[in-house]
Amino acid sequence: MEDKKLQAKELLQNTGVAVLYMNPKGEFFTVKNLAENTLRKGEKLTVFEASEVEDDAKDRDVAAVLEKIQSTEDTNVLYEMLDDEKDGDNDETVIEAIEARIKELENAE
């Protein structure tokens, strides 16, 4: 099933559709009625939504930001990143990471 989830996410990203439907055979559809026509009695569709893909993408972006924070040696740059984060996404995880890195660098001086 994990393989099908990855396949669905890739299809959602590449096609730009909001929802994908998968029947128990593992076939994907963009139209619910067409997908339902392939079902046997008692079978159900699996639904994949684009918002799930966007959430995963955001998680990857946060991971990249956290890596950048750890590799930054200049506290002035970190203070700018902190201001930008507070004005933008205001992600608590990112803010805490920036503040911890600033403290780490200032204590090293």
C-alpha positions, 0 to 999 in steps of 0.5 A: 500500500505504501507503494500506491501512496507514493504513486498517488502523491506523484500523480497528484503533484504531476497532474494538478488534480485535487483528488485521486480515487483508487479502487482495490485493484490499485487503479487510479481515477480522477473522476469518482463516478468512473472509479465507483463503476469499477467496484464490486459489491462491498468494495470501497475506494481509497481517496488521496487528496492534494492537500496531503501532498502539500503537507508533505512538501511543507514538511520537506521544506522545514527540514531544508530550513532546519539544515540551513539554520544548522549550517549558518555561522553568522548570527546576523543572518540568523536574526534576519531569518528569525524576523522573516520567519516571525513575519511569514510562516511563524513556524514554532519549530523553525523559530525554536531552531533559529533561537537555539542556534543563535544561543549556541553561536553566542555562547561559543564566542 
